[in-house]
Amino acid sequence: MLPIKRIRHQLTICRFLFGAILLSASLQASGASYAKGYKNVTNSNPISVSVFCADPTALVYKGRLYIYGTNDHQEFIANGKKGKNSYNKIKSLVVFSTDDMVNWTFHGTIDVKKVCSWCGNSWAPSAVWRTNAETGEDEFFIYFANGGSNVGVLKSTVSPVGPFISPNSQAMVRHGMPGVDPCTALFDPGAVIDENGTGWITVGGYSPNAQGSKLQPNNVSIIKLKPSMTEIDGTAVKIPAPYHFEANELNVIGGKYVFTYCSHWDRDPTEWNTYKSEHNINANMPDLGTMCYMVSDTPMDPDSWEFKGYYGPGVQGNNHSHLQKFQDNYYHIYHNHGSVLLDAMKSGGDVDVSADDYRSICINEAIVDESTATIKPVTLSLSGVKSIKNLNPYQLQQAETMATSGGIMYENFKNITKVTSINTLGNDASENLYINISKGDWTMVRDVDFGEDGAKAFILRAKGAGKLEIRLNKINADAAATIAFTSDDFTEHHIAVDQTLFNGVQKVFFVFTDSYKVQFDAWRFSQDEADNIKYMKAVPQKKKSSGIYDLSGHRIQQQQGRGVYIQNGKKYVK
């Protein structure tokens, strides 16, 4: 009698092979159908069509731009993908990164509630990093709003995506601390490390406090941080920010401290004209809900802050942005409400019409004069920014790196393992994520540079039974290469491709025209012949006496298209 575990294992294999046989029959009849896409393939905004997210912040580390945001998608799922976003169910943050500005890697989520048991929410992060002068370690800090109540901090000494810990047993900035009150809402932190290595944070917002007015709500403070970056140092000081509402962020530009924020929706022109005259400023009264900025040489002196005007146009609903320099360019990173992605999904029938206020992060270029710390008004557009470099297809690329996609949502991203060396406390870091794929799902990467010689082979790391068509430049193009695969473990499948098709700079679509429990992990192309490919990861070869096997050692009924197979214990290429 077979042990119970072995019986279950054999039943699992039988079910898998039965599914593969069904799939094999359907492959011949499958058409070129594909899931709807909700982002024009030439546009760069929003950065993700899979994840609703907002309140962006960013940092640059080792040649990559990392963006962190409020995880609107957590509430979207909790609400059954319908209804209004109340923000109350958001207890995690999302992380993306790029090195080319058009292809974004989703790194999963940071489960703030798991790390900080004392907190109820996690909104509006602000991220900074430094090399600790004493230890030589790179340290990453994320400050976040615990609703409107207080501000907490997370810390990692591993990577920008974690793992993060809570260095404190309670919020870092709380009501009752020196200089913080009165403050209507103690939220929306904005942090920076200046040129001397000193950390600063701004907090506060919402409606005017008891001592404020429409023009001067008196509800935002700046605080110096101790060398640990996890405690405040001394007394908070109010910043006299005209029409301040929320969305605080800090930068240091040309040696000056630059404070950015979202203005509110109530104006009095007479009051503004008096303020403008008294402070001898040239800036006009900012439009409603715009992103404004102030500049100072001595941030703890309230009188030193000069209002410079607005740089970020108002958007539907609340506004929140971050100004970031990356590879010699400045970028205005902001969120847009439903009009970019949510409305398109509702019109397409993929999201309930009641869904409201689930936001998306977008980016447009900003023009900054560093000598004067002056920011020109930004023009918002769906076309967004251009790529600053081409994608190298001969390097390992994660499946969750994409410019756009169809049929793939936040909940399709899963962990390969729960125990990894690098993780983000909810979902693991990108190298440990995969995407659950249904028939018709697809991803696309832009500006893929195959070079003049072109590619000779393609390697897919995946699990399940499926058929992948690689299409170039258009989603409805004929397949430039097709790979059919079957494996019940994550395995490297590869095929030869036509060099005359895979050369130059192109858009590459990965369209799964059939799928039985397919999980898409990674890919790359090769300039080597298919039989000489070095695998992404070593795959143990099992010798078999007869029959045809795939490279993971599973017996198959027949050769499934062009590829590499094992027969009579020998590997051969078809």
C-alpha positions as CSV (number, residue, x, y, z in Angstrom):
1,M,0.0,0.0,0.0
2,L,1.4,3.4,-1.0
3,P,1.9,6.0,1.7
4,I,-0.8,8.7,1.8
5,K,1.6,11.5,0.8
6,R,2.8,9.5,-2.2
7,I,-0.8,8.8,-3.3
8,R,-1.6,12.5,-3.1
9,H,1.5,13.4,-5.0
10,Q,0.6,11.0,-7.8
11,L,-2.9,12.3,-7.9
12,T,-1.6,15.8,-8.2
13,I,0.6,14.8,-11.1
14,C,-2.3,13.0,-12.8
15,R,-4.5,16.1,-12.5
16,F,-1.7,18.2,-13.9
17,L,-1.1,15.9,-16.9
18,F,-4.8,15.7,-17.5
19,G,-5.0,19.5,-17.6
20,A,-2.0,19.5,-20.0
21,I,-3.7,17.0,-22.3
22,L,-6.8,19.2,-22.4
23,L,-4.7,22.2,-23.1
24,S,-2.8,20.4,-25.9
25,A,-6.2,19.7,-27.6
26,S,-7.2,23.4,-27.2
27,L,-3.9,24.7,-28.5
28,Q,-4.8,23.7,-32.0
29,A,-8.1,25.6,-31.9
30,S,-7.0,28.6,-30.0
31,G,-7.4,32.0,-31.6
32,A,-5.4,35.2,-31.3
33,S,-7.7,36.6,-28.6
34,Y,-6.3,38.7,-25.8
35,A,-7.4,40.6,-22.7
36,K,-8.3,44.3,-22.9
37,G,-5.6,46.8,-22.4
38,Y,-6.4,50.1,-20.6
39,K,-3.3,52.1,-21.4
40,N,-2.2,53.2,-24.9
41,V,1.0,51.3,-25.7
42,T,2.8,54.6,-26.6
43,N,1.8,56.3,-23.3
44,S,3.9,56.2,-20.1
45,N,1.0,57.1,-17.7
46,P,-0.1,55.6,-15.4
47,I,3.0,53.7,-14.4
48,S,0.8,50.6,-13.6
49,V,-2.4,49.3,-15.0
50,S,-2.4,46.5,-12.5
51,V,-2.3,48.4,-9.2
52,F,-4.3,51.3,-8.0
53,C,-2.0,53.4,-5.9
54,A,-1.5,57.0,-4.8
55,D,0.5,59.6,-2.7
56,P,3.9,58.9,-4.4
57,T,7.3,59.4,-2.9
58,A,10.6,58.3,-4.4
59,L,14.3,57.7,-3.9
60,V,17.2,56.8,-6.2
61,Y,19.5,53.9,-5.4
62,K,22.2,52.2,-7.5
63,G,20.9,53.6,-10.8
64,R,17.2,52.8,-10.2
65,L,14.3,55.0,-9.3
66,Y,12.1,53.5,-6.5
67,I,8.6,54.8,-6.1
68,Y,6.5,54.1,-3.0
69,G,2.8,54.8,-2.7
70,T,-0.4,54.4,-0.7
71,N,-1.9,51.0,-1.6
72,D,-5.4,51.9,-2.8
73,H,-5.7,48.5,-4.4
74,Q,-5.8,46.9,-0.9
75,E,-9.1,48.7,-0.3
76,F,-10.3,48.0,-3.9
77,I,-10.0,44.3,-3.2
78,A,-11.4,44.5,0.3
79,N,-14.5,46.3,-1.1
80,G,-15.0,43.6,-3.7
81,K,-13.7,45.9,-6.5
82,K,-16.6,48.3,-6.1
83,G,-17.8,51.2,-4.0
84,K,-15.9,54.3,-2.8
85,N,-12.4,54.3,-1.5
86,S,-12.6,55.4,2.2
87,Y,-8.8,54.8,2.7
88,N,-9.7,53.1,6.0
89,K,-8.7,49.6,4.8
90,I,-5.3,50.6,3.6
91,K,-2.6,49.1,5.8
92,S,0.3,48.5,3.4
93,L,2.4,50.4,0.8
94,V,3.3,49.5,-2.8
95,V,6.8,49.6,-4.3
96,F,7.8,50.0,-8.0
97,S,11.2,50.7,-9.6
98,T,12.6,51.5,-13.0
99,D,15.9,52.4,-14.7
100,D,14.4,53.6,-18.0
101,M,11.2,55.5,-16.9
102,V,8.8,53.5,-19.1
103,N,9.2,49.8,-17.9
104,W,8.3,49.4,-14.2
105,T,9.0,46.5,-11.9
106,F,6.3,45.9,-9.3
107,H,8.1,44.8,-6.1
108,G,4.9,43.9,-4.2
109,T,3.8,45.4,-0.9
110,I,5.2,46.5,2.4
111,D,2.8,45.1,5.0
112,V,3.0,48.1,7.4
113,K,0.4,46.7,9.8
114,K,2.3,43.5,10.2
115,V,5.5,45.5,11.1
116,C,3.8,48.2,13.2
117,S,1.1,46.5,15.3
118,W,0.2,49.8,16.9
119,C,-0.9,51.5,13.6
120,G,-4.3,51.3,11.9
121,N,-3.5,52.7,8.5
122,S,-0.5,53.5,6.2
123,W,-0.9,56.5,3.9
124,A,1.3,58.9,2.0
125,P,4.9,57.6,2.5
126,S,8.0,59.6,2.3
127,A,11.3,57.7,1.6
128,V,15.0,58.6,2.1
129,W,18.2,56.6,2.3
130,R,21.8,57.1,3.4
131,T,25.0,55.3,4.1
132,N,25.6,55.3,7.8
133,A,28.9,57.0,8.4
134,E,29.6,54.9,11.5
135,T,28.6,51.4,10.3
136,G,29.0,51.8,6.5
137,E,25.6,50.2,6.0
138,D,23.1,51.6,3.6
139,E,19.9,52.5,5.5
140,F,16.4,53.0,4.1
141,F,13.7,54.9,5.9
142,I,10.0,55.2,5.1
143,Y,7.8,57.6,7.0
144,F,4.1,57.1,6.8
145,A,0.8,58.6,8.0
146,N,-1.1,56.4,10.4
147,G,-4.4,57.8,9.1
148,G,-4.6,61.4,10.3
149,S,-3.5,60.6,13.8
150,N,0.3,60.5,13.8
151,V,3.4,59.6,11.8
152,G,5.4,56.4,12.0
153,V,8.7,55.2,10.5
154,L,10.0,51.9,9.0
155,K,13.7,51.0,8.5
156,S,15.7,48.6,6.4
157,T,19.4,47.9,6.2
158,V,19.0,45.3,3.4
159,S,17.5,47.0,0.3
160,P,15.0,49.6,-0.8
161,V,12.3,46.9,-0.9
162,G,13.0,45.6,2.5
163,P,12.7,43.7,4.7
164,F,11.5,46.6,6.9
165,I,11.3,46.8,10.7
166,S,9.7,49.2,13.1
167,P,12.5,50.8,15.1
168,N,10.0,52.3,17.5
169,S,7.2,50.8,19.6
170,Q,4.9,53.7,18.8
171,A,4.5,56.6,16.3
172,M,7.6,58.8,15.8
173,V,5.6,62.1,15.6
174,R,2.6,62.4,17.9
175,H,0.3,65.0,19.3
176,G,1.6,66.6,22.4
177,M,5.2,66.7,21.2
178,P,6.9,70.2,21.5
179,G,5.6,72.6,18.8
180,V,3.5,70.0,17.0
181,D,0.1,71.3,18.2
182,P,-2.2,72.7,17.2
183,C,-2.5,70.5,14.2
184,T,-5.8,69.4,12.6
185,A,-4.4,66.3,11.0
186,L,-1.0,65.0,11.9
187,F,-0.2,63.2,8.6
188,D,1.5,63.3,5.2
189,P,5.2,63.3,6.2
190,G,7.8,64.8,3.9
191,A,11.4,63.9,4.7
192,V,14.8,64.8,3.4
193,I,18.5,64.4,4.3
194,D,20.4,67.6,3.6
195,E,23.9,68.1,2.3
196,N,25.3,67.9,5.9
197,G,23.6,64.6,6.6
198,T,20.9,66.1,8.8
199,G,17.4,64.6,8.5
200,W,14.3,66.8,8.4
201,I,10.6,66.0,8.3
202,T,7.4,68.0,7.7
203,V,4.0,66.9,9.0
204,G,0.5,68.2,9.2
205,G,-2.4,69.5,7.3
206,Y,-6.1,69.5,6.5
207,S,-8.4,72.4,7.6
208,P,-7.1,75.4,9.4
209,N,-6.3,74.8,13.1
210,A,-7.7,76.9,15.9
211,Q,-5.1,79.6,15.4
212,G,-5.3,79.6,11.6
213,S,-7.1,81.2,8.7
214,K,-8.0,80.5,5.1
215,L,-4.8,82.1,3.9
216,Q,-2.6,80.8,6.8
217,P,-4.1,77.5,8.1
218,N,-1.1,77.2,10.5
219,N,-1.3,73.4,10.3
220,V,2.1,72.2,9.1
221,S,5.4,71.9,10.9
222,I,9.0,71.1,10.2
223,I,11.0,69.1,12.7
224,K,14.7,68.2,12.8
225,L,15.5,64.5,13.2
226,K,18.1,62.9,15.5
227,P,21.1,61.1,13.8
228,S,19.2,57.9,14.1
229,M,16.6,59.3,11.7
230,T,13.9,57.6,13.8
231,E,13.4,60.2,16.6
232,I,12.7,63.9,16.5
233,D,15.2,66.4,17.8
234,G,13.9,69.4,19.6
235,T,10.8,71.5,19.0
236,A,8.7,71.6,15.8
237,V,8.3,74.9,14.0
238,K,5.3,76.0,12.0
239,I,5.8,76.8,8.3
240,P,3.7,79.8,7.1
241,A,2.5,78.0,4.0
242,P,-0.3,79.9,2.2
243,Y,-3.5,77.9,1.6
244,H,-1.8,74.8,2.9
245,F,-3.9,71.6,2.8
246,E,-1.8,68.4,2.7
247,A,0.8,66.3,0.7
248,N,4.0,67.6,2.3
249,E,7.4,66.7,0.7
250,L,10.9,68.1,1.1
251,N,13.8,68.5,-1.2
252,V,17.2,70.2,-1.1
253,I,18.0,71.9,-4.4
254,G,21.0,74.1,-4.9
255,G,21.7,74.2,-1.2
256,K,18.1,75.5,-0.5
257,Y,15.3,73.6,1.3
258,V,12.3,73.3,-0.9
259,F,8.9,72.5,0.7
260,T,6.1,71.3,-1.6
261,Y,2.5,70.9,-0.7
262,C,-1.1,70.7,-2.0
263,S,-3.2,73.9,-1.6
264,H,-6.8,73.8,-0.5
265,W,-9.9,74.9,-2.4
266,D,-10.9,78.2,-0.6
267,R,-9.6,81.6,-1.8
268,D,-10.0,85.2,-0.9
269,P,-8.3,87.5,-3.5
270,T,-8.3,90.5,-1.3
271,E,-6.6,88.6,1.5
272,W,-4.0,87.3,-1.1
273,N,-3.2,90.8,-2.4
274,T,-2.5,92.0,1.1
275,Y,-0.2,89.0,1.7
276,K,1.6,89.5,-1.6
277,S,2.3,93.1,-0.8
278,E,3.4,92.5,2.8
279,H,5.8,89.8,1.8
280,N,7.1,91.5,-1.4
281,I,6.6,88.4,-3.5
282,N,6.0,88.1,-7.2
283,A,4.0,84.9,-7.2
284,N,0.3,85.0,-8.2
285,M,-2.5,83.5,-6.1
286,P,-2.3,79.7,-6.7
287,D,-5.1,77.9,-8.5
288,L,-7.3,75.6,-6.4
289,G,-5.8,72.3,-5.4
290,T,-2.4,73.0,-7.0
291,M,1.0,71.8,-5.8
292,C,2.7,74.8,-4.3
293,Y,6.3,75.4,-3.0
294,M,8.3,77.5,-0.6
295,V,12.1,77.9,-0.3
296,S,14.3,78.6,2.7
297,D,18.0,78.7,3.6
298,T,17.3,78.2,7.3
299,P,14.3,75.9,7.7
300,M,13.7,76.4,11.4
301,D,13.2,80.1,11.0
302,P,9.5,80.6,10.0
303,D,10.2,84.0,8.5
304,S,12.8,82.6,6.1
305,W,10.3,80.7,4.1
306,E,9.5,82.4,0.7
307,F,6.4,81.4,-1.2
308,K,7.4,80.8,-4.9
309,G,4.0,79.9,-6.4
310,Y,2.7,76.6,-7.8
311,Y,4.3,74.1,-10.1
312,G,1.8,71.2,-10.1
313,P,-1.6,71.7,-11.8
314,G,-4.7,70.8,-9.8
315,V,-6.3,67.4,-10.4
316,Q,-9.7,66.0,-9.8
317,G,-9.9,65.4,-6.1
318,N,-7.0,65.6,-3.7
319,N,-3.5,66.2,-5.1
320,H,-0.3,64.7,-3.9
321,S,3.1,64.7,-5.6
322,H,6.8,64.3,-5.2
323,L,9.6,66.1,-7.0
324,Q,12.5,63.8,-7.9
325,K,15.8,64.2,-9.7
326,F,16.9,61.1,-11.6
327,Q,19.7,60.8,-14.2
328,D,20.0,64.6,-14.5
329,N,16.3,65.1,-15.1
330,Y,13.6,66.3,-12.7
331,Y,10.2,64.5,-12.6
332,H,6.8,65.5,-11.2
333,I,5.5,62.2,-9.7
334,Y,1.8,62.5,-8.8
335,H,-1.5,60.6,-8.6
336,N,-4.5,61.0,-10.8
337,H,-8.0,60.0,-9.8
338,G,-10.3,57.7,-11.7
339,S,-10.1,59.5,-15.0
340,V,-6.9,57.8,-16.1
341,L,-7.5,54.1,-15.4
342,L,-10.5,53.5,-13.3
343,D,-13.0,55.1,-15.7
344,A,-11.6,53.2,-18.6
345,M,-12.0,49.9,-16.7
346,K,-15.5,50.8,-15.8
347,S,-16.3,51.7,-19.4
348,G,-14.8,48.4,-20.5
349,G,-16.9,46.4,-18.1
350,D,-14.0,45.0,-16.0
351,V,-14.8,47.1,-12.9
352,D,-18.1,47.8,-11.3
353,V,-19.5,51.2,-12.1
354,S,-19.8,52.0,-8.4
355,A,-16.0,52.0,-7.9
356,D,-14.8,55.4,-7.0
357,D,-11.6,57.2,-6.1
358,Y,-9.1,54.4,-6.7
359,R,-6.1,56.3,-7.9
360,S,-3.1,55.8,-10.2
361,I,0.5,57.2,-10.1
362,C,1.7,59.2,-13.1
363,I,4.9,61.1,-14.0
364,N,5.6,64.1,-16.2
365,E,8.9,65.9,-16.6
366,A,9.6,69.0,-14.5
367,I,11.9,71.9,-15.3
368,V,13.9,73.1,-12.4
369,D,16.5,75.8,-12.2
370,E,18.9,74.5,-9.5
371,S,20.7,77.8,-9.1
372,T,17.5,79.6,-7.9
373,A,15.5,76.5,-6.8
374,T,12.7,77.6,-9.1
375,I,10.3,75.1,-10.6
376,K,8.3,75.8,-13.8
377,P,4.7,74.8,-14.0
378,V,4.4,71.2,-15.1
379,T,2.2,70.1,-18.0
380,L,0.3,66.9,-17.2
381,S,-0.3,64.3,-20.0
382,L,-1.0,60.7,-20.5
383,S,1.9,60.4,-22.9
384,G,4.1,61.1,-19.9
385,V,7.9,60.8,-20.1
386,K,10.2,59.2,-22.7
387,S,12.5,56.4,-21.9
388,I,16.0,57.4,-20.9
389,K,17.6,54.1,-21.9
390,N,16.7,50.9,-23.8
391,L,15.8,47.6,-22.1
392,N,18.4,44.9,-22.5
393,P,16.6,41.7,-23.4
394,Y,19.8,39.6,-22.9
395,Q,19.6,40.2,-19.1
396,L,17.2,38.3,-16.9
397,Q,14.0,40.3,-16.8
398,Q,11.3,39.7,-14.2
399,A,7.7,39.0,-15.4
400,E,6.5,41.8,-13.2
401,T,8.5,44.3,-15.2
402,M,6.2,45.9,-17.8
403,A,5.1,49.1,-19.5
404,T,1.5,47.9,-19.7
405,S,-0.5,44.7,-19.6
406,G,-3.9,43.2,-20.1
407,G,-5.9,41.0,-17.8
408,I,-3.4,41.2,-15.0
409,M,-4.3,42.8,-11.7
410,Y,-2.7,43.2,-8.3
411,E,-4.1,39.9,-7.0
412,N,-2.5,38.0,-9.8
413,F,1.0,38.7,-8.3
414,K,2.0,36.0,-5.9
415,N,5.1,34.8,-4.0
416,I,7.1,31.8,-5.1
417,T,8.2,31.1,-1.5
418,K,7.3,32.5,1.8
419,V,10.8,32.3,3.2
420,T,13.4,34.3,1.2
421,S,16.5,36.3,2.0
422,I,14.9,39.5,0.7
423,N,11.2,40.2,1.3
424,T,8.8,43.0,1.8
425,L,6.9,41.5,4.7
426,G,3.8,40.8,2.6
427,N,4.7,39.9,-0.9
428,D,8.3,39.1,-1.5
429,A,10.8,41.2,-3.5
430,S,10.5,41.1,-7.3
431,E,12.9,38.2,-7.9
432,N,10.5,36.1,-5.8
433,L,7.2,37.1,-7.4
434,Y,5.4,35.5,-10.2
435,I,2.2,36.3,-12.1
436,N,-0.8,34.0,-12.3
437,I,-1.7,33.9,-16.0
438,S,-5.1,33.2,-17.6
439,K,-5.8,32.6,-21.2
440,G,-5.5,35.9,-23.1
441,D,-3.4,37.7,-20.5
442,W,-0.4,39.6,-21.7
443,T,2.4,41.9,-20.7
444,M,4.4,44.4,-22.8
445,V,7.8,46.0,-22.5
446,R,8.9,49.0,-24.5
447,D,12.2,50.1,-26.2
448,V,13.7,46.6,-26.2
449,D,17.1,46.8,-28.0
450,F,18.0,43.5,-29.6
451,G,21.0,45.1,-31.4
452,E,22.0,44.7,-35.0
453,D,22.8,41.0,-34.8
454,G,19.6,40.2,-33.1
455,A,18.5,37.3,-30.9
456,K,18.8,33.6,-31.7
457,A,16.9,32.1,-28.8
458,F,14.3,32.9,-26.1
459,I,14.2,31.5,-22.5
460,L,11.0,31.5,-20.5
461,R,10.9,30.6,-16.8
462,A,7.4,29.5,-16.0
463,K,5.2,26.8,-14.5
464,G,2.1,25.1,-15.8
465,A,0.9,24.2,-19.3
466,G,0.5,27.0,-21.8
467,K,1.2,28.6,-25.1
468,L,3.0,31.9,-25.3
469,E,3.1,34.0,-28.5
470,I,5.8,36.7,-28.7
471,R,4.4,39.6,-30.8
472,L,6.4,42.6,-31.9
473,N,5.2,46.3,-31.8
474,K,1.5,45.5,-32.0
475,I,-0.7,43.4,-29.7
476,N,-2.6,42.0,-32.7
477,A,0.5,41.3,-34.8
478,D,1.3,37.8,-36.0
479,A,3.4,35.8,-33.6
480,A,7.1,36.3,-34.2
481,A,7.8,33.3,-32.0
482,T,5.6,30.7,-30.2
483,I,6.5,28.5,-27.3
484,A,4.4,25.8,-25.9
485,F,5.4,24.5,-22.5
486,T,4.5,22.0,-19.8
487,S,6.0,21.7,-16.3
488,D,4.8,21.4,-12.8
489,D,7.8,23.2,-11.4
490,F,9.3,26.5,-12.3
491,T,11.4,25.5,-15.3
492,E,13.4,27.2,-18.0
493,H,11.9,26.5,-21.4
494,H,13.6,27.8,-24.5
495,I,13.2,28.0,-28.3
496,A,15.1,29.3,-31.3
497,V,13.9,32.6,-32.7
498,D,14.3,34.3,-36.1
499,Q,17.2,36.8,-35.9
500,T,15.7,38.7,-38.8
501,L,12.7,39.5,-36.7
502,F,14.3,40.0,-33.3
503,N,16.7,42.8,-34.0
504,G,16.7,46.6,-33.5
505,V,14.6,48.4,-31.0
506,Q,11.0,47.1,-30.6
507,K,8.0,46.7,-28.3
508,V,7.6,43.2,-27.2
509,F,4.3,41.6,-26.2
510,F,4.1,38.3,-24.3
511,V,0.6,37.0,-25.1
512,F,-0.5,33.8,-23.4
513,T,-3.0,32.4,-25.9
514,D,-3.6,29.3,-23.7
515,S,-3.1,28.6,-20.1
516,Y,-3.6,25.8,-17.6
517,K,-2.4,27.0,-14.2
518,V,0.4,29.0,-15.8
519,Q,2.6,31.0,-13.5
520,F,5.0,33.5,-15.3
521,D,8.2,34.2,-13.5
522,A,11.0,35.6,-15.8
523,W,12.4,35.7,-19.3
524,R,15.4,36.7,-21.4
525,F,16.6,36.4,-25.0
526,S,20.0,35.0,-26.0
527,Q,22.4,35.6,-28.9
528,D,23.6,32.1,-28.5
529,E,22.2,29.2,-30.5
530,A,19.4,27.5,-28.7
531,D,21.4,24.4,-27.9
532,N,24.2,26.4,-26.2
533,I,22.0,28.5,-23.8
534,K,23.2,29.0,-20.3
535,Y,20.1,28.6,-18.1
536,M,18.8,31.3,-15.8
537,K,19.1,28.8,-13.0
538,A,20.5,25.3,-13.0
539,V,17.9,22.7,-13.9
540,P,18.7,19.1,-12.8
541,Q,18.6,16.7,-15.8
542,K,17.0,13.3,-15.2
543,K,18.1,10.5,-17.4
544,K,15.3,8.4,-18.9
545,S,15.5,5.2,-20.8
546,S,12.8,5.9,-23.3
547,G,10.1,8.3,-24.3
548,I,10.2,12.1,-24.8
549,Y,10.7,14.4,-21.8
550,D,10.8,18.2,-21.3
551,L,13.9,19.7,-19.5
552,S,12.3,19.4,-16.0
553,G,12.2,15.6,-16.5
554,H,8.5,15.3,-17.1
555,R,7.3,12.8,-19.8
556,I,5.2,14.4,-22.5
557,Q,3.0,12.8,-25.1
558,Q,4.6,14.5,-28.0
559,Q,7.0,17.4,-28.9
560,Q,5.1,20.6,-28.3
561,G,6.5,22.8,-31.1
562,R,10.1,24.0,-31.5
563,G,12.2,23.6,-28.4
564,V,14.7,21.4,-26.5
565,Y,13.7,17.9,-25.5
566,I,15.2,14.8,-24.0
567,Q,14.9,11.3,-25.6
568,N,16.8,8.2,-24.8
569,G,18.7,10.1,-22.2
570,K,20.0,12.7,-24.7
571,K,19.1,16.3,-25.3
572,Y,18.2,17.5,-28.7
573,V,16.8,20.6,-30.4
574,K,13.8,20.6,-32.7
